[in-house]
Amino acid sequence: MKLRNLNTSVRKIGPAIATAALMAGGASNASAEQVSIELAFECPFPLIGTQPIRAQISADIPSVATVGEPTPQFEVTAITVVNDNARTGLKLVGSETVEGTAISTNSVVTANRTLQQIVELSIPPTLIPDVSGEFNVPATGMAPAVLFTEDDIGQAEIRVGGLTLDLTSRTPNGAIAPAPIGEILTDCVQVAGQNNLLQTITVGGEIVETPRISVNREEVAFGNVQAGLNAQETVSVVNTGSAALGISNVVISGTDADTFLLDNQCGTLAPSESCDVNVTFAPSTDGTRSATLTIESTDADNPAVDVALTGRGVLAPTPEIGVNPETVDLGRIQLGQSASAEVTINNAGNETLLVDSIALEGTGAADFVQTNNCTTVAANASCTVELSYTANAVGVSNANLVIRSSDPESPEISIPVSAEAFEQAGSELELLLGLEGSTLIKASGGTLPLNGSIATLLDLAAGTFEADLAIDPTFGNFSIRVFFSRLNASANVEFVPAAVTTGTLINGKLTANSQLFVKVPKVAIKIFGLPLRVGGGSECMTREPVNIELASVDGTNFSPATGGTVSGVYDLPALENCGLLTRLLNQFLTGSGNTIELALTPEL
């Protein structure tokens, strides 16, 4: 494959644009105050990895609020500064505008609780400049009202949280730009160490001491209990209020109330004090039973609390199979890619479940693979079935995961399984990268400077590429110890590709594999300061190709818009056809532990 004739108008793709937006709250019966804050975020993007953005947020938020009166809604504006790296990348894939929404999840922190506030802001179609430099992206939205209670009296803080960005970039004709940059959904995280306090609100009101009842569960499910035996569960009652709570009545009612027994010592509970209500399920026959546990108290707002009670009487130990999920849809998968899912088999019975067989059946069964560790499942235990699918041909695949077991009521369960394979079109990008760096030959400690270029065809959707690597002929000095003296030499070195370079660029992490023959056309040693040619020639080269694995330097992002640095370690095979002193030359140049570092820079 040859990739040299590149379209120079599209050579790289930069980071996707990101915008940020934040919430604000207010208070009634108070004049608003203008508040503003600037925060930095880090947002993960396809191909280019995590990128920084910064946003200036402004809103009018009162500094006081009153218990029981909803705060008014306030318009929030956010101006996000987008760097030139993002602008360049968008332009190179033909983007003209960017638009979308930003969801901000923020916190209102009061004396006794934390409220979550969700704010949706709209990003209108915004022109991406043709000239270099940063540009601003606006966003606006309304912060929802907040209702403070007496538990919030004191100081409340509005703190900015994270962002979820749903962005679309469009070409001049209104079409969505190529995947995976055209449509992006990403969760952004604040850079650590920032002060994210937007506003402090003084919440006023009269504190009234009141009892408050709370129970630790809304329902009690006893499961299967053998007839003639019993099972016990506990419901804890807590007074979360600021005054004494009186428990006036505890009763079980309903059609099957006589199957459940009650024991409790609950009376008057001081603030933060608790008591236990013990409920026993004692079936005498088989069948499902249900009732309601009602706890009555002096909590004026919640005078009666109901807890649902259920259980099933069984004549003898029996298994009860359950599956989660009950259907599996692996979605749309690009050709050549894979997807997987898990199905959990659980046993809610009181006897070991025997799994007789698990198989994929149906017209598309051959398109899926299942593996499992399910033979026997103890009572209240589970096992897992792993499902996988590889998109080999365009179309929809349907099958059923059929599970046969010893459950007498459900001896066979069929779980529908589906997936759709599709072919991504129009997502290739041609890049031409210049390279500059060096390689250290460990055997002699010599360094070879490296220059050249790499012509790349990048599949944006898959994150894979193929490339032609061209390294310019180079020259280096070496030395080795021979007996008790050190021998200095110089060598001309050439690199001849043996195969197309392949690799991946996923979330800012680049990996590449190159195979090259190393040729040494000329080698000279210095005798009394004068060079003496001792080998080389047009046929002097490594016996087999050199395999070089390169990867982005840890802690850095590789972007097609700006390039980056890659490094690796490789072995140099033995040279041959280098004349009488081939063995000596191999002491200079071959062996393991050789290192290479290259800076790759887009060429416009």
Beta strands, then each sheet from edge to edge (+ up, - down):
strand 1: 32-45
strand 2: 49-62
strand 3: 64-66
strand 4: 74-82
strand 5: 97-109
strand 6: 114-127
strand 7: 135-143
strand 8: 154-170
strand 9: 183-190
strand 10: 197-204
strand 11: 213-215
strand 12: 219-226
strand 13: 231-239
strand 14: 245-253
strand 15: 260-264
strand 16: 268-269
strand 17: 274-281
strand 18: 287-297
strand 19: 304-314
strand 20: 321-324
strand 21: 328-334
strand 22: 338-347
strand 23: 353-361
strand 24: 368-372
strand 25: 376-377
strand 26: 382-390
strand 27: 395-405
strand 28: 412-422
strand 29: 428-441
strand 30: 446-459
strand 31: 464-471
strand 32: 474-482
strand 33: 485-497
strand 34: 501-506
strand 35: 509-527
strand 36: 530-536
strand 37: 541-542
strand 38: 546-552
strand 39: 564-572
strand 40: 575-576
strand 41: 591-602
sheet 1: 3+ 10+ 8- 5+ 6- 7+ 4- 2+ 1- 9+
sheet 2: 11+ 13- 17+ 15-
sheet 3: 12+ 19+ 18- 14+ 16-
sheet 4: 20+ 22- 26+ 24-
sheet 5: 21+ 28+ 27- 23+ 25-
sheet 6: 32+ 33- 35+ 34- 31+ 30- 29+ 41- 39+ 38-
sheet 7: 32+ 33- 35+ 36-
sheet 8: 37+ 40-
end
